[in-house]
Amino acid sequence: MNIEQMKTVLKEILTKTDLTPCVVGHRGVGKTAGIIQVCREIGHSYIPLRLGQMEVGDLVGIPYRDEETMYWSRPSWWPKESADPVVVHCDELNRAQQEDTLQAIFQFVEPPNEGQQRALHTHKLAPQHRVVVAINPPDGSYQVAPLDRALLDRMIVIQVETDAECWAQHANRENFDPQVRQFIAGNQQLLSTNSGNFDMRLEPSERAWEMVSKLKASCHFPKGLEMEVYSGIIGREAAVSFQHWCAEQHQRPLVADDILNHWADIAEQAEKQRDDIQAATMSDLITCLQLTPQLRGSQQDNLVSYIEILPRDMRFGLVKSLIRIPAIADILCQDKYDASILDAIRQISQDVA
């Protein structure tokens, strides 16, 4: 993806989840500038850590003793508990010169477990703060250390590539020299000689699928970027398979069990079904209720919620069929459903008259 797309993805992740994005791109592509712009746009302060220049003590603090207990002083860069939201930018993660520095930061880039706070040794990061990582790709062009699978498994890898059109827009906004802009416009191949090969060795894991699940539940990425985001977690092959499976699921009609027992998960899909697919769902629902009309309280609410999202004509048609089932008619005639059902029943009465 290009820098503008990267910024869109970062905003979603940083404002709606506590996961850790890892921006991967060649030198000069705009990783740091893009991260700073995102911080400004979402109203977060920005703290950069250049890990290639840091030692373990810079991260975990200096030890001191208080009577019989050993403590570690809070590093000067560490955001305070009461501070406004901050993004800590762990830059040059794979340039950490000492192995123990990389091992120390490992814990910090890991998203917190449910109910826990992100931590670095004995220090706890307040929940309003976020962490983002940036690295150059380990493709042989840079003096960087390869990141092991366990570390990559804890981050969402966002791969950023050179894009001539995106650069041209940036150059125009920043009022770059006209001759430079005109030359690149006619010689886009000279904008950058960076290779697009990142080779991040990303593969599925239990933790990776949990991260995909969190993103599916919390974030809405523009069409075309969702695949790129998931590829940065579970790898391209698994992401393609998952997206194809999701597309097939959206094309099949929802069934009665979906409507009655899983409404919260499928409500958006139900509302977006084409009319022909919606008709198949309604048919299955009517058949199911004719055979088993007894519904629990939550199933009754789910049924009425489904009726509410239908187009007017389809809503009338479904209610007309359902009130022929005595047990379901009793449910629909409850006072609490008047706002949803009464209009349909009135229309049916007028049709009969």
Secondary structure, DSSP 4 states (H G I P E B T S, - for coil): --HHHHHHHHHHHHHH----EEEEE-TTSSHHHHHHHHHHHHT-EEEEEEGGG--HHHHH--EEEETTEEEEPPPTTSPPTTSPPEEEEEETGGG-SSHHHHHHHHHHHSPPPTT---EETTEE--TT-EEEEEE---SSSS--PPPPHHHHTTSEEEEE---HHHHHHHHHHTT--HHHHHHHHH-GGGS--------------HHHHHHHHHHHHH--PPTTHHHHHHHHHH-HHHHHHHHHHHHHHHHSPP-HHHHHH-HHHHHHHHHH--HHHHHHHHHHHHHHHHH-----HHHHHHHHHHHHHS-HHHHHHHHHHHTTSHHHHHHHTSGGGHHHHHHHHHHHHHHH-
